[in-house]
Amino acid sequence: MTSPRYEAGPASPAPVTDAQPAAQRMRGRTPIERDSLVLSVLIPVYNERDTIELILNQVHAVPVRKEIICVNDSSTDGTEEILNRLHAEGRIHRLIHQPRNMGKGAAIRTALAASTGNVVIVQDADLEYDPADWPGMLEPIISGLADAVFGSRFLSGPHRVLYFWHSVGNRLLTTVSNMFTNLNLTDMETCYKAIRGEVARALVLTSDRFGFEPEITARLARANMRIYEVPISYSGRTYAEGKKIGWRDGVAAFWHIVRYNVFAP
């Protein structure tokens, strides 16, 4: 197996050193040297032939060294052929085809197991989340303040105006999750969660579908990881534009919150 081909970013400021004030070091920071940063971009893909190439263009435009791992969840709309071409062109560093449709959570686990970066982030293929927001999310991890950073759609970032009841549902799910985890998150259901690589790969994750978000939040909280939130932009799409998550997934999310906070080992 060939080693990943990493993309180099621009020159960066010097990392935290012992020459810096002792008070800063005493705050428990665990910085990552900027020149050693490798971001593993985990992209679960299911029937996204109209957007997958566009999102990869946005991913490549972010000036950070990265490895791009796409997991095709048995797409049936021609996405597989597009992914094979993009992989052959070197625009995807690792491409994995699931043997059958197994769900978003399973696809993320597959990508995570194949990752090697010291930071990982999930990137949906549907253009709702903008990779241009990554630098703000990565900073708390690079500086050593955080083990995980959640990108919140509800912290004043620009967003497309869409479904009222979706926003109510998201806030309700976040509130219920916070009651169990004792966190004060504003957006538990966000796709954008950047996590230190060694932390993410050590988590025991089992959810196959959209239970991934409450599960990973519960696992991080139970492991006492340092979690930060930063505002991100959000360009939600309509069901006519291909949105997949529905009300049944929202109802199931309540069970996932209870399951992973109370019953999961």
C-alpha positions in Angstrom: 0.0 0.0 0.0 1.4 3.4 -0.9 1.7 6.1 1.7 -0.8 9.0 1.6 0.1 12.0 -0.6 -0.2 15.0 1.6 -0.9 18.5 0.3 1.3 21.2 1.7 -0.1 24.4 3.1 1.6 27.8 3.4 4.4 28.6 5.8 3.0 28.9 9.4 4.0 30.7 12.6 6.3 28.9 15.0 4.8 26.4 17.4 4.5 26.9 21.1 7.9 26.5 22.8 9.4 26.4 26.2 10.5 30.0 25.7 6.9 31.1 26.1 5.5 32.2 29.5 5.2 29.5 32.1 1.6 30.6 32.9 0.6 29.6 29.3 2.2 26.2 29.7 0.5 25.6 33.0 -3.0 25.9 31.5 -2.7 22.3 30.3 -2.2 23.1 26.6 -1.2 20.3 24.3 -0.3 22.2 21.0 0.4 20.6 17.7 3.3 22.0 15.8 1.9 23.8 12.8 4.4 22.5 10.4 3.5 18.9 11.4 -0.3 19.3 11.0 -2.0 16.8 8.7 -5.8 17.0 8.5 -7.6 13.8 7.6 -10.7 14.8 5.7 -13.3 12.1 6.0 -16.0 12.3 3.3 -18.9 9.9 3.4 -20.6 9.8 0.0 -24.0 8.5 -1.1 -25.6 9.5 -4.4 -23.9 12.9 -4.6 -22.9 13.0 -8.3 -23.9 16.6 -8.7 -21.9 18.0 -5.8 -18.9 15.6 -5.1 -16.5 17.3 -7.5 -17.5 20.8 -6.3 -16.9 19.9 -2.7 -13.5 18.4 -3.5 -12.6 21.7 -5.3 -13.5 23.5 -2.0 -11.5 21.0 0.1 -8.4 21.4 -2.1 -8.7 25.2 -1.9 -8.1 25.2 1.9 -4.3 25.9 2.5 -3.6 23.1 4.9 -1.8 19.8 4.5 -4.4 17.1 4.2 -5.3 13.6 3.3 -8.7 13.1 1.6 -10.5 9.9 2.3 -13.8 9.2 0.5 -16.0 6.3 1.4 -18.6 5.5 -1.3 -21.7 4.1 0.5 -22.8 2.0 -2.5 -24.1 4.9 -4.5 -26.4 4.1 -7.4 -26.6 7.4 -9.3 -23.2 7.4 -11.1 -21.3 8.8 -8.1 -19.0 5.8 -8.0 -17.7 6.4 -11.5 -17.0 10.0 -10.7 -15.1 9.0 -7.5 -13.0 6.5 -9.4 -12.0 9.2 -11.9 -11.2 11.7 -9.2 -9.1 9.1 -7.4 -7.2 8.3 -10.6 -6.6 12.0 -11.0 -5.0 12.2 -7.5 -7.8 14.4 -6.1 -8.8 11.7 -3.6 -5.9 10.1 -1.7 -7.8 7.1 -0.4 -11.1 5.8 -1.9 -13.1 3.0 -0.3 -16.2 1.4 -1.7 -18.6 -0.1 0.9 -19.9 -3.5 -0.2 -23.5 -2.4 0.5 -25.3 0.7 1.7 -24.4 0.8 5.4 -25.2 4.4 6.5 -23.3 7.6 7.2 -22.0 6.5 10.6 -20.5 3.3 9.2 -18.9 5.2 6.3 -17.3 7.6 8.8 -16.0 4.7 10.9 -14.5 3.2 7.8 -12.8 6.5 6.8 -11.6 7.1 10.3 -10.0 3.7 10.5 -8.1 4.5 7.3 -6.9 7.9 8.5 -3.4 8.9 9.7 -3.7 12.6 10.3 -3.1 14.2 13.7 -6.5 16.0 13.2 -9.6 14.6 11.6 -12.8 16.3 10.3 -15.9 15.0 8.7 -16.9 16.7 5.5 -20.4 16.1 4.0 -20.4 16.0 0.2 -23.6 18.0 -0.3 -22.2 21.6 -0.2 -24.1 22.5 3.0 -20.8 23.0 5.0 -18.0 25.2 3.7 -14.3 24.0 4.1 -13.3 27.7 4.2 -14.5 27.5 7.9 -11.8 25.0 8.8 -9.0 27.4 9.9 -11.2 28.8 12.6 -12.1 25.3 13.8 -8.5 24.1 13.7 -7.0 26.9 15.7 -8.1 25.8 19.2 -6.6 22.3 18.5 -3.4 23.6 17.0 -2.9 26.0 19.9 -3.5 23.2 22.4 -6.7 24.4 24.0 -9.0 21.7 22.6 -9.2 18.1 21.9 -12.3 18.6 19.7 -14.0 21.6 18.1 -17.6 21.7 17.1 -18.6 24.1 14.3 -21.9 25.7 15.4 -24.5 26.9 12.9 -26.2 28.8 15.7 -23.3 31.1 16.8 -24.0 34.0 14.5 -22.4 32.6 11.3 -24.1 33.3 8.0 -26.7 30.7 7.1 -29.3 30.0 4.5 -32.9 30.6 5.8 -34.8 27.4 5.5 -36.9 25.1 7.7 -38.2 26.5 11.0 -39.0 23.1 12.5 -35.6 21.7 11.6 -34.0 24.4 13.7 -36.4 23.8 16.5 -35.6 20.1 16.3 -31.8 20.7 16.3 -32.0 22.9 19.3 -34.2 20.5 21.2 -31.8 17.6 20.4 -28.9 19.6 21.5 -30.6 20.6 24.8 -31.5 17.0 25.6 -27.9 15.9 24.7 -26.5 18.6 27.0 -28.7 17.4 29.9 -27.0 14.0 29.7 -23.5 15.2 28.9 -23.5 18.3 31.1 -22.0 20.3 28.2 -23.3 23.7 27.0 -23.1 23.1 23.3 -25.3 25.1 20.9 -25.2 22.6 18.0 -24.7 19.0 18.8 -26.0 17.8 15.5 -23.4 19.7 13.4 -21.5 17.8 10.8 -18.4 19.8 11.5 -16.5 18.2 14.4 -12.7 18.5 14.2 -11.0 16.1 16.6 -7.4 15.3 17.4 -6.5 12.2 15.4 -5.4 10.0 18.3 -8.5 10.9 20.3 -10.9 10.1 17.4 -9.3 6.8 16.6 -9.4 5.7 20.2 -13.2 6.2 20.5 -15.4 3.1 20.3 -18.0 4.1 17.8 -20.9 1.9 16.8 -23.7 4.0 15.1 -24.4 3.2 11.5 -26.7 6.0 10.4 -27.3 9.5 11.7 -26.8 8.5 15.4 -23.1 9.3 14.8 -23.5 12.9 16.0 -25.0 12.1 19.5 -22.8 9.1 19.9 -19.5 10.9 19.3 -20.6 13.8 21.5 -21.4 11.4 24.3 -18.1 9.5 23.9 -16.1 12.8 23.9 -18.0 14.0 27.0 -17.5 10.7 28.9 -13.8 10.8 28.1 -13.6 14.3 29.5 -12.2 15.7 26.3 -11.8 19.5 26.0 -14.5 20.7 23.6 -14.7 24.1 22.0 -17.3 25.6 19.7 -16.7 28.2 16.9 -19.3 29.8 14.5 -19.5 28.4 11.0 -21.6 29.3 7.9 -24.3 27.0 6.7 -26.0 26.6 3.4 -28.7 24.0 4.0 -30.4 22.4 1.1 -34.0 21.5 0.5 -35.4 18.0 0.0 -35.8 18.8 -3.7 -32.1 19.6 -3.7 -31.2 16.2 -2.2 -31.4 16.6 1.6 -31.6 13.0 3.1 -32.2 13.4 6.8 -35.8 13.4 7.8 -38.1 13.5 10.8 -37.7 9.8 11.5 -34.0 10.4 11.9 -34.8 13.2 14.3 -37.0 10.9 16.4 -34.3 8.2 16.4 -31.8 10.8 17.6 -33.6 11.0 20.9 -33.1 7.3 21.4 -29.4 7.6 20.4 -28.9 10.3 23.0 -30.3 8.1 25.7 -28.6 5.0 24.4 -25.1 6.4 24.2 -25.2 8.4 27.4 -26.9 5.8 29.6 -26.7 2.3 28.2 -23.5 2.2 26.1 -20.3 0.9 27.8 
